[in-house]
Amino acid sequence: MTGYLYQCELALLELARRSWQDPTVEVRMELLDDIEFLDPDKTPRELLQAKHREAAGPLSETGKDFWRSVASWIDALKNLSGPADAAMPILRLVSTQTAPPGTFI
């Protein structure tokens, strides 16, 4: 339950931040990804994975949160089979965990 509330709060925070530059920005939740930000033509501009952990530890390349996010993005991109010249959405992971220095993440 806490993770879903985190996801909702993050979506609202991101929407408020983005609406200052673009008042037409639209957000969608739980369709292709946890949170999606859409272009005016309703194509996803950004896919955002929101990960909340009560005991925030290190986020690593071998951790399940990272690989679940990658799997979710692969599934979402399969569903976005648009024209070959269509822009790929930005893929972003936001987590309560921290990425140690010197790691890929």
Biopython code that builds the backbone (N, CA, C, O; Angstrom):
import numpy as np
from Bio.PDB.StructureBuilder import StructureBuilder

atoms = [
    (1, "MET", "N", (0.818, -1.196, 0.000)),
    (1, "MET", "CA", (0.000, 0.000, 0.000)),
    (1, "MET", "C", (0.864, 1.263, 0.000)),
    (1, "MET", "O", (0.558, 2.229, -0.700)),
    (2, "THR", "N", (1.934, 1.253, 0.780)),
    (2, "THR", "CA", (2.817, 2.405, 0.856)),
    (2, "THR", "C", (3.434, 2.704, -0.505)),
    (2, "THR", "O", (3.581, 3.866, -0.884)),
    (3, "GLY", "N", (3.795, 1.650, -1.239)),
    (3, "GLY", "CA", (4.386, 1.830, -2.563)),
    (3, "GLY", "C", (3.437, 2.496, -3.535)),
    (3, "GLY", "O", (3.853, 3.339, -4.329)),
    (4, "TYR", "N", (2.160, 2.128, -3.484)),
    (4, "TYR", "CA", (1.190, 2.731, -4.381)),
    (4, "TYR", "C", (0.950, 4.201, -4.019)),
    (4, "TYR", "O", (0.805, 5.041, -4.908)),
    (5, "LEU", "N", (0.908, 4.512, -2.733)),
    (5, "LEU", "CA", (0.756, 5.905, -2.308)),
    (5, "LEU", "C", (1.964, 6.728, -2.748)),
    (5, "LEU", "O", (1.818, 7.872, -3.178)),
    (6, "TYR", "N", (3.156, 6.144, -2.640)),
    (6, "TYR", "CA", (4.373, 6.806, -3.104)),
    (6, "TYR", "C", (4.259, 7.111, -4.595)),
    (6, "TYR", "O", (4.611, 8.202, -5.044)),
    (7, "GLN", "N", (3.768, 6.147, -5.346)),
    (7, "GLN", "CA", (3.604, 6.297, -6.789)),
    (7, "GLN", "C", (2.627, 7.442, -7.106)),
    (7, "GLN", "O", (2.900, 8.253, -7.991)),
    (8, "CYS", "N", (1.518, 7.512, -6.407)),
    (8, "CYS", "CA", (0.529, 8.575, -6.627)),
    (8, "CYS", "C", (1.102, 9.946, -6.274)),
    (8, "CYS", "O", (0.919, 10.911, -7.016)),
    (9, "GLU", "N", (1.793, 10.027, -5.139)),
    (9, "GLU", "CA", (2.394, 11.288, -4.729)),
    (9, "GLU", "C", (3.470, 11.734, -5.712)),
    (9, "GLU", "O", (3.574, 12.920, -6.026)),
    (10, "LEU", "N", (4.267, 10.790, -6.195)),
    (10, "LEU", "CA", (5.310, 11.113, -7.174)),
    (10, "LEU", "C", (4.685, 11.621, -8.469)),
    (10, "LEU", "O", (5.180, 12.584, -9.056)),
    (11, "ALA", "N", (3.607, 10.988, -8.919)),
    (11, "ALA", "CA", (2.925, 11.434, -10.145)),
    (11, "ALA", "C", (2.407, 12.864, -9.982)),
    (11, "ALA", "O", (2.560, 13.686, -10.885)),
    (12, "LEU", "N", (1.801, 13.159, -8.844)),
    (12, "LEU", "CA", (1.288, 14.516, -8.607)),
    (12, "LEU", "C", (2.418, 15.540, -8.523)),
    (12, "LEU", "O", (2.307, 16.637, -9.071)),
    (13, "LEU", "N", (3.493, 15.184, -7.843)),
    (13, "LEU", "CA", (4.641, 16.080, -7.729)),
    (13, "LEU", "C", (5.248, 16.374, -9.102)),
    (13, "LEU", "O", (5.521, 17.529, -9.431)),
    (14, "GLU", "N", (5.456, 15.325, -9.900)),
    (14, "GLU", "CA", (6.022, 15.493, -11.245)),
    (14, "GLU", "C", (5.077, 16.301, -12.131)),
    (14, "GLU", "O", (5.531, 17.145, -12.904)),
    (15, "LEU", "N", (3.788, 16.057, -12.033)),
    (15, "LEU", "CA", (2.815, 16.790, -12.836)),
    (15, "LEU", "C", (2.843, 18.277, -12.469)),
    (15, "LEU", "O", (2.828, 19.132, -13.354)),
    (16, "ALA", "N", (2.883, 18.586, -11.186)),
    (16, "ALA", "CA", (2.938, 19.980, -10.747)),
    (16, "ALA", "C", (4.219, 20.656, -11.240)),
    (16, "ALA", "O", (4.182, 21.791, -11.714)),
    (17, "ARG", "N", (5.348, 19.960, -11.128)),
    (17, "ARG", "CA", (6.631, 20.523, -11.560)),
    (17, "ARG", "C", (6.631, 20.790, -13.064)),
    (17, "ARG", "O", (7.083, 21.848, -13.504)),
    (18, "ARG", "N", (6.139, 19.860, -13.841)),
    (18, "ARG", "CA", (6.157, 19.982, -15.295)),
    (18, "ARG", "C", (5.146, 20.988, -15.812)),
    (18, "ARG", "O", (5.374, 21.609, -16.851)),
    (19, "SER", "N", (4.039, 21.162, -15.113)),
    (19, "SER", "CA", (2.978, 22.044, -15.611)),
    (19, "SER", "C", (3.403, 23.512, -15.620)),
    (19, "SER", "O", (2.761, 24.325, -16.286)),
    (20, "TRP", "N", (4.458, 23.869, -14.907)),
    (20, "TRP", "CA", (4.960, 25.251, -14.956)),
    (20, "TRP", "C", (5.525, 25.562, -16.342)),
    (20, "TRP", "O", (5.345, 26.667, -16.853)),
    (21, "GLN", "N", (6.207, 24.590, -16.949)),
    (21, "GLN", "CA", (6.768, 24.797, -18.289)),
    (21, "GLN", "C", (5.765, 24.460, -19.391)),
    (21, "GLN", "O", (5.777, 25.080, -20.454)),
    (22, "ASP", "N", (4.901, 23.481, -19.140)),
    (22, "ASP", "CA", (3.966, 23.025, -20.160)),
    (22, "ASP", "C", (2.608, 22.764, -19.516)),
    (22, "ASP", "O", (2.380, 21.685, -18.970)),
    (23, "PRO", "N", (1.703, 23.744, -19.575)),
    (23, "PRO", "CA", (0.396, 23.567, -18.922)),
    (23, "PRO", "C", (-0.484, 22.497, -19.571)),
    (23, "PRO", "O", (-1.520, 22.137, -19.012)),
    (24, "THR", "N", (-0.091, 21.982, -20.738)),
    (24, "THR", "CA", (-0.882, 20.938, -21.398)),
    (24, "THR", "C", (-0.389, 19.536, -21.069)),
    (24, "THR", "O", (-0.920, 18.560, -21.598)),
    (25, "VAL", "N", (0.616, 19.416, -20.208)),
    (25, "VAL", "CA", (1.186, 18.107, -19.886)),
    (25, "VAL", "C", (0.096, 17.191, -19.318)),
    (25, "VAL", "O", (-0.762, 17.616, -18.544)),
    (26, "GLU", "N", (0.159, 15.935, -19.724)),
    (26, "GLU", "CA", (-0.799, 14.944, -19.231)),
    (26, "GLU", "C", (-0.057, 13.785, -18.604)),
    (26, "GLU", "O", (1.030, 13.410, -19.044)),
    (27, "VAL", "N", (-0.658, 13.222, -17.572)),
    (27, "VAL", "CA", (-0.079, 12.077, -16.881)),
    (27, "VAL", "C", (-1.086, 10.932, -16.934)),
    (27, "VAL", "O", (-2.300, 11.137, -16.917)),
    (28, "ARG", "N", (-0.547, 9.739, -16.997)),
    (28, "ARG", "CA", (-1.383, 8.534, -16.996)),
    (28, "ARG", "C", (-0.679, 7.543, -16.075)),
    (28, "ARG", "O", (0.550, 7.496, -16.023)),
    (29, "MET", "N", (-1.466, 6.752, -15.350)),
    (29, "MET", "CA", (-0.873, 5.798, -14.413)),
    (29, "MET", "C", (-1.347, 4.388, -14.725)),
    (29, "MET", "O", (-2.495, 4.158, -15.103)),
    (30, "GLU", "N", (-0.420, 3.453, -14.552)),
    (30, "GLU", "CA", (-0.714, 2.021, -14.620)),
    (30, "GLU", "C", (-1.304, 1.549, -15.952)),
    (30, "GLU", "O", (-2.156, 0.660, -15.977)),
    (31, "LEU", "N", (-0.850, 2.145, -17.053)),
    (31, "LEU", "CA", (-1.278, 1.616, -18.340)),
    (31, "LEU", "C", (-0.098, 0.900, -18.994)),
    (31, "LEU", "O", (-0.101, -0.326, -19.104)),
    (32, "LEU", "N", (0.894, 1.647, -19.421)),
    (32, "LEU", "CA", (2.123, 1.025, -19.928)),
    (32, "LEU", "C", (3.160, 0.883, -18.825)),
    (32, "LEU", "O", (3.968, -0.046, -18.839)),
    (33, "ASP", "N", (3.136, 1.797, -17.880)),
    (33, "ASP", "CA", (4.129, 1.818, -16.802)),
    (33, "ASP", "C", (3.482, 2.387, -15.549)),
    (33, "ASP", "O", (2.301, 2.736, -15.553)),
    (34, "ASP", "N", (4.268, 2.479, -14.468)),
    (34, "ASP", "CA", (3.722, 3.047, -13.234)),
    (34, "ASP", "C", (3.148, 4.434, -13.510)),
    (34, "ASP", "O", (1.997, 4.727, -13.184)),
    (35, "ILE", "N", (3.985, 5.286, -14.123)),
    (35, "ILE", "CA", (3.587, 6.658, -14.430)),
    (35, "ILE", "C", (4.065, 6.959, -15.850)),
    (35, "ILE", "O", (5.186, 6.610, -16.221)),
    (36, "GLU", "N", (3.214, 7.604, -16.636)),
    (36, "GLU", "CA", (3.576, 7.996, -17.997)),
    (36, "GLU", "C", (3.250, 9.468, -18.191)),
    (36, "GLU", "O", (2.227, 9.961, -17.717)),
    (37, "PHE", "N", (4.134, 10.157, -18.894)),
    (37, "PHE", "CA", (3.867, 11.528, -19.297)),
    (37, "PHE", "C", (3.706, 11.515, -20.807)),
    (37, "PHE", "O", (4.506, 10.914, -21.524)),
    (38, "LEU", "N", (2.650, 12.192, -21.288)),
    (38, "LEU", "CA", (2.242, 12.076, -22.676)),
    (38, "LEU", "C", (2.523, 13.340, -23.474)),
    (38, "LEU", "O", (2.481, 14.453, -22.948)),
    (39, "ASP", "N", (2.813, 13.141, -24.768)),
    (39, "ASP", "CA", (2.894, 14.242, -25.715)),
    (39, "ASP", "C", (1.473, 14.695, -26.029)),
    (39, "ASP", "O", (0.516, 13.998, -25.694)),
    (40, "PRO", "N", (1.322, 15.855, -26.670)),
    (40, "PRO", "CA", (-0.031, 16.310, -27.029)),
    (40, "PRO", "C", (-0.808, 15.315, -27.893)),
    (40, "PRO", "O", (-2.038, 15.288, -27.846)),
    (41, "ASP", "N", (-0.098, 14.490, -28.687)),
    (41, "ASP", "CA", (-0.797, 13.497, -29.507)),
    (41, "ASP", "C", (-1.046, 12.191, -28.754)),
    (41, "ASP", "O", (-1.409, 11.181, -29.357)),
    (42, "LYS", "N", (-0.849, 12.216, -27.434)),
    (42, "LYS", "CA", (-1.114, 11.084, -26.525)),
    (42, "LYS", "C", (-0.092, 9.952, -26.601)),
    (42, "LYS", "O", (-0.330, 8.878, -26.050)),
    (43, "THR", "N", (1.036, 10.170, -27.271)),
    (43, "THR", "CA", (2.092, 9.155, -27.243)),
    (43, "THR", "C", (2.945, 9.380, -26.001)),
    (43, "THR", "O", (3.172, 10.526, -25.614)),
    (44, "PRO", "N", (3.416, 8.320, -25.377)),
    (44, "PRO", "CA", (4.228, 8.471, -24.164)),
    (44, "PRO", "C", (5.561, 9.167, -24.444)),
    (44, "PRO", "O", (6.327, 8.743, -25.310)),
    (45, "ARG", "N", (5.818, 10.219, -23.712)),
    (45, "ARG", "CA", (7.076, 10.959, -23.785)),
    (45, "ARG", "C", (8.082, 10.379, -22.783)),
    (45, "ARG", "O", (9.287, 10.350, -23.030)),
    (46, "GLU", "N", (7.543, 9.918, -21.639)),
    (46, "GLU", "CA", (8.399, 9.374, -20.585)),
    (46, "GLU", "C", (7.661, 8.276, -19.845)),
    (46, "GLU", "O", (6.480, 8.410, -19.524)),
    (47, "LEU", "N", (8.376, 7.177, -19.576)),
    (47, "LEU", "CA", (7.857, 6.077, -18.762)),
    (47, "LEU", "C", (8.646, 6.091, -17.464)),
    (47, "LEU", "O", (9.877, 6.058, -17.477)),
    (48, "LEU", "N", (7.942, 6.138, -16.354)),
    (48, "LEU", "CA", (8.600, 6.270, -15.063)),
    (48, "LEU", "C", (8.223, 5.095, -14.167)),
    (48, "LEU", "O", (7.044, 4.817, -13.948)),
    (49, "GLN", "N", (9.226, 4.423, -13.662)),
    (49, "GLN", "CA", (9.049, 3.364, -12.672)),
    (49, "GLN", "C", (9.267, 3.980, -11.293)),
    (49, "GLN", "O", (10.269, 4.659, -11.069)),
    (50, "ALA", "N", (8.344, 3.751, -10.376)),
    (50, "ALA", "CA", (8.442, 4.268, -9.009)),
    (50, "ALA", "C", (8.614, 3.086, -8.058)),
    (50, "ALA", "O", (7.747, 2.216, -7.973)),
    (51, "LYS", "N", (9.736, 3.064, -7.349)),
    (51, "LYS", "CA", (10.031, 1.971, -6.412)),
    (51, "LYS", "C", (10.201, 2.528, -5.002)),
    (51, "LYS", "O", (11.030, 3.404, -4.756)),
    (52, "HIS", "N", (9.398, 2.001, -4.088)),
    (52, "HIS", "CA", (9.463, 2.431, -2.688)),
    (52, "HIS", "C", (9.808, 1.237, -1.809)),
    (52, "HIS", "O", (9.192, 0.177, -1.916)),
    (53, "ARG", "N", (10.776, 1.415, -0.958)),
    (53, "ARG", "CA", (11.173, 0.395, 0.013)),
    (53, "ARG", "C", (11.176, 1.015, 1.394)),
    (53, "ARG", "O", (11.738, 2.090, 1.600)),
    (54, "GLU", "N", (10.542, 0.331, 2.346)),
    (54, "GLU", "CA", (10.516, 0.813, 3.730)),
    (54, "GLU", "C", (11.935, 0.941, 4.287)),
    (54, "GLU", "O", (12.295, 1.956, 4.884)),
    (55, "ALA", "N", (12.727, -0.102, 4.079)),
    (55, "ALA", "CA", (14.126, -0.087, 4.519)),
    (55, "ALA", "C", (14.983, 0.221, 3.304)),
    (55, "ALA", "O", (15.439, -0.682, 2.603)),
    (56, "ALA", "N", (15.195, 1.501, 3.066)),
    (56, "ALA", "CA", (15.940, 1.921, 1.879)),
    (56, "ALA", "C", (17.405, 1.528, 2.008)),
    (56, "ALA", "O", (18.110, 1.989, 2.905)),
    (57, "GLY", "N", (17.839, 0.688, 1.120)),
    (57, "GLY", "CA", (19.233, 0.280, 1.079)),
    (57, "GLY", "C", (19.810, 0.668, -0.261)),
    (57, "GLY", "O", (19.301, 1.574, -0.921)),
    (58, "PRO", "N", (20.870, -0.011, -0.671)),
    (58, "PRO", "CA", (21.469, 0.333, -1.953)),
    (58, "PRO", "C", (20.665, -0.228, -3.129)),
    (58, "PRO", "O", (20.109, -1.324, -3.056)),
    (59, "LEU", "N", (20.618, 0.541, -4.200)),
    (59, "LEU", "CA", (20.017, 0.106, -5.451)),
    (59, "LEU", "C", (21.166, -0.413, -6.311)),
    (59, "LEU", "O", (22.151, 0.293, -6.524)),
    (60, "SER", "N", (21.041, -1.635, -6.800)),
    (60, "SER", "CA", (22.167, -2.204, -7.546)),
    (60, "SER", "C", (21.724, -2.765, -8.886)),
    (60, "SER", "O", (20.537, -2.975, -9.136)),
    (61, "GLU", "N", (22.719, -3.004, -9.746)),
    (61, "GLU", "CA", (22.473, -3.573, -11.070)),
    (61, "GLU", "C", (21.970, -5.004, -10.988)),
    (61, "GLU", "O", (21.389, -5.508, -11.950)),
    (62, "THR", "N", (22.177, -5.652, -9.881)),
    (62, "THR", "CA", (21.738, -7.040, -9.726)),
    (62, "THR", "C", (20.449, -7.154, -8.906)),
    (62, "THR", "O", (19.941, -8.257, -8.708)),
    (63, "GLY", "N", (19.920, -6.032, -8.434)),
    (63, "GLY", "CA", (18.729, -6.049, -7.594)),
    (63, "GLY", "C", (17.451, -6.254, -8.389)),
    (63, "GLY", "O", (17.377, -5.932, -9.575)),
    (64, "LYS", "N", (16.441, -6.797, -7.710)),
    (64, "LYS", "CA", (15.190, -7.107, -8.397)),
    (64, "LYS", "C", (14.436, -5.853, -8.831)),
    (64, "LYS", "O", (13.740, -5.900, -9.845)),
    (65, "ASP", "N", (14.540, -4.731, -8.110)),
    (65, "ASP", "CA", (13.850, -3.503, -8.524)),
    (65, "ASP", "C", (14.359, -3.019, -9.882)),
    (65, "ASP", "O", (13.574, -2.610, -10.738)),
    (66, "PHE", "N", (15.674, -3.067, -10.072)),
    (66, "PHE", "CA", (16.246, -2.637, -11.345)),
    (66, "PHE", "C", (15.767, -3.531, -12.482)),
    (66, "PHE", "O", (15.315, -3.034, -13.513)),
    (67, "TRP", "N", (15.863, -4.839, -12.302)),
    (67, "TRP", "CA", (15.500, -5.768, -13.376)),
    (67, "TRP", "C", (13.999, -5.833, -13.628)),
    (67, "TRP", "O", (13.575, -6.081, -14.757)),
    (68, "ARG", "N", (13.198, -5.617, -12.603)),
    (68, "ARG", "CA", (11.745, -5.533, -12.819)),
    (68, "ARG", "C", (11.406, -4.297, -13.644)),
    (68, "ARG", "O", (10.507, -4.327, -14.483)),
    (69, "SER", "N", (12.130, -3.217, -13.398)),
    (69, "SER", "CA", (11.927, -2.002, -14.186)),
    (69, "SER", "C", (12.302, -2.235, -15.641)),
    (69, "SER", "O", (11.564, -1.838, -16.542)),
    (70, "VAL", "N", (13.435, -2.872, -15.877)),
    (70, "VAL", "CA", (13.865, -3.169, -17.243)),
    (70, "VAL", "C", (12.824, -4.047, -17.942)),
    (70, "VAL", "O", (12.475, -3.795, -19.096)),
    (71, "ALA", "N", (12.334, -5.061, -17.256)),
    (71, "ALA", "CA", (11.319, -5.950, -17.839)),
    (71, "ALA", "C", (10.038, -5.183, -18.167)),
    (71, "ALA", "O", (9.422, -5.415, -19.207)),
    (72, "SER", "N", (9.647, -4.289, -17.298)),
    (72, "SER", "CA", (8.449, -3.482, -17.535)),
    (72, "SER", "C", (8.631, -2.587, -18.759)),
    (72, "SER", "O", (7.711, -2.441, -19.564)),
    (73, "TRP", "N", (9.813, -1.990, -18.903)),
    (73, "TRP", "CA", (10.081, -1.131, -20.059)),
    (73, "TRP", "C", (10.088, -1.939, -21.359)),
    (73, "TRP", "O", (9.591, -1.471, -22.384)),
    (74, "ILE", "N", (10.641, -3.133, -21.319)),
    (74, "ILE", "CA", (10.647, -3.984, -22.522)),
    (74, "ILE", "C", (9.214, -4.300, -22.934)),
    (74, "ILE", "O", (8.871, -4.199, -24.112)),
    (75, "ASP", "N", (8.381, -4.680, -21.978)),
    (75, "ASP", "CA", (6.974, -4.960, -22.277)),
    (75, "ASP", "C", (6.269, -3.722, -22.831)),
    (75, "ASP", "O", (5.514, -3.815, -23.799)),
    (76, "ALA", "N", (6.514, -2.569, -22.221)),
    (76, "ALA", "CA", (5.873, -1.337, -22.679)),
    (76, "ALA", "C", (6.308, -0.984, -24.092)),
    (76, "ALA", "O", (5.481, -0.591, -24.915)),
    (77, "LEU", "N", (7.599, -1.120, -24.382)),
    (77, "LEU", "CA", (8.096, -0.766, -25.710)),
    (77, "LEU", "C", (7.564, -1.716, -26.779)),
    (77, "LEU", "O", (7.377, -1.312, -27.927)),
    (78, "LYS", "N", (7.322, -2.963, -26.417)),
    (78, "LYS", "CA", (6.692, -3.893, -27.368)),
    (78, "LYS", "C", (5.295, -3.405, -27.740)),
    (78, "LYS", "O", (4.871, -3.551, -28.886)),
    (79, "ASN", "N", (4.584, -2.828, -26.781)),
    (79, "ASN", "CA", (3.225, -2.336, -27.016)),
    (79, "ASN", "C", (3.192, -1.001, -27.752)),
    (79, "ASN", "O", (2.136, -0.574, -28.217)),
    (80, "LEU", "N", (4.341, -0.344, -27.859)),
    (80, "LEU", "CA", (4.426, 0.946, -28.546)),
    (80, "LEU", "C", (4.946, 0.774, -29.965)),
    (80, "LEU", "O", (5.765, 1.573, -30.420)),
    (81, "SER", "N", (4.503, -0.220, -30.650)),
    (81, "SER", "CA", (5.021, -0.497, -31.990)),
    (81, "SER", "C", (4.514, 0.554, -32.966)),
    (81, "SER", "O", (3.591, 0.312, -33.744)),
    (82, "GLY", "N", (5.140, 1.731, -32.908)),
    (82, "GLY", "CA", (4.781, 2.820, -33.807)),
    (82, "GLY", "C", (5.728, 2.858, -34.989)),
    (82, "GLY", "O", (6.462, 1.900, -35.231)),
    (83, "PRO", "N", (5.720, 3.947, -35.721)),
    (83, "PRO", "CA", (6.631, 4.080, -36.866)),
    (83, "PRO", "C", (8.086, 3.996, -36.428)),
    (83, "PRO", "O", (8.423, 4.336, -35.294)),
    (84, "ALA", "N", (8.938, 3.543, -37.329)),
    (84, "ALA", "CA", (10.359, 3.364, -37.005)),
    (84, "ALA", "C", (11.026, 4.680, -36.625)),
    (84, "ALA", "O", (11.992, 4.690, -35.863)),
    (85, "ASP", "N", (10.515, 5.791, -37.153)),
    (85, "ASP", "CA", (11.133, 7.082, -36.842)),
    (85, "ASP", "C", (10.509, 7.760, -35.616)),
    (85, "ASP", "O", (10.856, 8.898, -35.301)),
    (86, "ALA", "N", (9.607, 7.083, -34.932)),
    (86, "ALA", "CA", (8.987, 7.651, -33.727)),
    (86, "ALA", "C", (10.023, 7.747, -32.608)),
    (86, "ALA", "O", (10.882, 6.877, -32.464)),
    (87, "ALA", "N", (9.929, 8.801, -31.832)),
    (87, "ALA", "CA", (10.869, 8.999, -30.728)),
    (87, "ALA", "C", (10.605, 7.984, -29.621)),
    (87, "ALA", "O", (9.462, 7.728, -29.243)),
    (88, "MET", "N", (11.682, 7.423, -29.122)),
    (88, "MET", "CA", (11.557, 6.490, -27.999)),
    (88, "MET", "C", (11.335, 7.306, -26.729)),
    (88, "MET", "O", (11.991, 8.329, -26.532)),
    (89, "PRO", "N", (10.425, 6.869, -25.868)),
    (89, "PRO", "CA", (10.204, 7.620, -24.626)),
    (89, "PRO", "C", (11.416, 7.526, -23.707)),
    (89, "PRO", "O", (12.196, 6.576, -23.771)),
    (90, "ILE", "N", (11.553, 8.524, -22.859)),
    (90, "ILE", "CA", (12.579, 8.511, -21.820)),
    (90, "ILE", "C", (12.164, 7.454, -20.808)),
    (90, "ILE", "O", (10.998, 7.393, -20.419)),
    (91, "LEU", "N", (13.106, 6.623, -20.378)),
    (91, "LEU", "CA", (12.853, 5.584, -19.381)),
    (91, "LEU", "C", (13.538, 6.018, -18.090)),
    (91, "LEU", "O", (14.750, 6.231, -18.066)),
    (92, "ARG", "N", (12.758, 6.148, -17.012)),
    (92, "ARG", "CA", (13.321, 6.667, -15.764)),
    (92, "ARG", "C", (12.865, 5.826, -14.587)),
    (92, "ARG", "O", (11.708, 5.415, -14.504)),
    (93, "LEU", "N", (13.795, 5.581, -13.684)),
    (93, "LEU", "CA", (13.535, 4.847, -12.446)),
    (93, "LEU", "C", (13.747, 5.798, -11.278)),
    (93, "LEU", "O", (14.816, 6.393, -11.141)),
    (94, "VAL", "N", (12.726, 5.940, -10.437)),
    (94, "VAL", "CA", (12.820, 6.752, -9.222)),
    (94, "VAL", "C", (12.622, 5.803, -8.054)),
    (94, "VAL", "O", (11.634, 5.071, -7.996)),
    (95, "SER", "N", (13.575, 5.820, -7.117)),
    (95, "SER", "CA", (13.560, 4.864, -6.019)),
    (95, "SER", "C", (13.902, 5.545, -4.702)),
    (95, "SER", "O", (14.588, 6.567, -4.676)),
    (96, "THR", "N", (13.419, 4.969, -3.619)),
    (96, "THR", "CA", (13.807, 5.444, -2.287)),
    (96, "THR", "C", (15.164, 4.869, -1.884)),
    (96, "THR", "O", (15.732, 5.257, -0.864)),
    (97, "GLN", "N", (15.673, 3.951, -2.685)),
    (97, "GLN", "CA", (16.995, 3.390, -2.430)),
    (97, "GLN", "C", (18.054, 4.327, -3.011)),
    (97, "GLN", "O", (17.742, 5.199, -3.821)),
    (98, "THR", "N", (19.295, 4.143, -2.596)),
    (98, "THR", "CA", (20.371, 4.992, -3.098)),
    (98, "THR", "C", (21.317, 4.176, -3.976)),
    (98, "THR", "O", (21.562, 2.997, -3.725)),
    (99, "ALA", "N", (21.830, 4.819, -4.991)),
    (99, "ALA", "CA", (22.789, 4.174, -5.890)),
    (99, "ALA", "C", (24.194, 4.462, -5.376)),
    (99, "ALA", "O", (24.599, 5.622, -5.296)),
    (100, "PRO", "N", (24.943, 3.410, -5.026)),
    (100, "PRO", "CA", (26.293, 3.627, -4.527)),
    (100, "PRO", "C", (27.183, 4.241, -5.611)),
    (100, "PRO", "O", (26.994, 3.970, -6.797)),
    (101, "PRO", "N", (28.152, 5.065, -5.206)),
    (101, "PRO", "CA", (29.075, 5.666, -6.180)),
    (101, "PRO", "C", (29.854, 4.571, -6.916)),
    (101, "PRO", "O", (30.164, 3.517, -6.361)),
    (102, "GLY", "N", (30.152, 4.856, -8.169)),
    (102, "GLY", "CA", (30.965, 3.924, -8.956)),
    (102, "GLY", "C", (30.192, 2.767, -9.578)),
    (102, "GLY", "O", (30.791, 1.872, -10.174)),
    (103, "THR", "N", (28.859, 2.780, -9.444)),
    (103, "THR", "CA", (28.062, 1.710, -10.057)),
    (103, "THR", "C", (27.428, 2.231, -11.331)),
    (103, "THR", "O", (27.370, 3.439, -11.563)),
    (104, "PHE", "N", (26.958, 1.314, -12.146)),
    (104, "PHE", "CA", (26.262, 1.663, -13.387)),
    (104, "PHE", "C", (25.080, 2.564, -13.116)),
    (104, "PHE", "O", (24.832, 3.513, -13.860)),
    (105, "ILE", "N", (24.353, 2.274, -12.061)),
    (105, "ILE", "CA", (23.148, 3.026, -11.730)),
    (105, "ILE", "C", (23.524, 4.372, -11.169)),
    (105, "ILE", "O", (22.647, 5.165, -10.825)),
]
sb = StructureBuilder()
sb.init_structure("model")
sb.init_model(0)
sb.init_chain("A")
sb.init_seg("    ")
for serial, (resi, resn, name, xyz) in enumerate(atoms, 1):
    if name == "N":
        sb.init_residue(resn, " ", resi, " ")
    sb.init_atom(name, np.array(xyz, "f"), 0.0, 1.0, " ", f" {name:<3s}", serial, name[0])
structure = sb.get_structure()
